[in-house]
């Protein structure tokens, strides 16, 4: 994969207010002195899942990356991470999922190494990752795990980095990681690293349904003809609806251009969407590159009814009813 440039811009401003920009130049290495008498303690963290309320791809760049405009939303579903200090200088990863790597191929390992190398940390850390967010599902589980480890390592070793500084560094791990550090509701632009916080999604219930298939993000973006797309979601309209606190308008303008690739390859995604709508969803859509589908409901009972229907008729097992953060 081609390396991303370190010149990253983050926007921190609610729409309608003065916008402030932060732009990083060359990353500086900082070595800090630590109080050797401070006892490092075990740290527990939650790595929150995300959905995309709207996802548009505006163009494919010459470097192979796709530029996007999407509205990201954290939800109350999470992996659990426990960090424990080690005297020896190593990073040790444990997980409850047998097929996940526990070496430098795991994003949590990369996240810890990124900060520990930069700040020349001489002790080590054990990362215990308990996965509950479905994997390869378009819900940002790996990115969120990495973001949580960045936060935890920063706290454990008293590195003194602000959230903004963590976000600046996190893009080196993945384009979704800065949002997973930020959390909440945000507009993501560029390759996903330019973030503008937005008002929270109005109160609702979210049904998450992952069919028993895995979708390769690489497959989806490779087969997406970004420059030939003629229909784009109304991202600006969604932003206005969020400002107005209008759930129905937010949902009406939901759209994901990646569905043009994923649904023809995996028709079960459309089936799940249709059945959620039959059960009263305000709207339903694929999250990210899929295959997870989410439906937004006004009432929990409606979401639970849809889950029961999908379980009985389509044998969908991975389903959760939750709320937005």
Secondary structure as UniProt FT lines:
FT   STRAND          9..11
FT   TURN            15..16
FT   STRAND          21..23
FT   TURN            36..37
FT   STRAND          43..60
FT   TURN            62..63
FT   STRAND          66..86
FT   STRAND          91..95
FT   TURN            98..99
FT   TURN            104..105
FT   HELIX           107..118
FT   TURN            119..120
FT   STRAND          124..130
FT   HELIX           141..156
FT   TURN            157..158
FT   HELIX           163..170
FT   TURN            171..173
FT   TURN            175..176
FT   HELIX           177..182
FT   STRAND          185..189
FT   TURN            190..193
FT   STRAND          194..197
FT   STRAND          205..210
FT   HELIX           217..223
FT   HELIX           226..228
FT   HELIX           235..244
FT   HELIX           247..252
FT   STRAND          255..256
FT   TURN            257..258
FT   HELIX           259..265
FT   HELIX           268..278
FT   TURN            279..280
FT   STRAND          283..286
FT   TURN            288..289
FT   STRAND          293..297
FT   HELIX           300..314
FT   STRAND          318..322
//
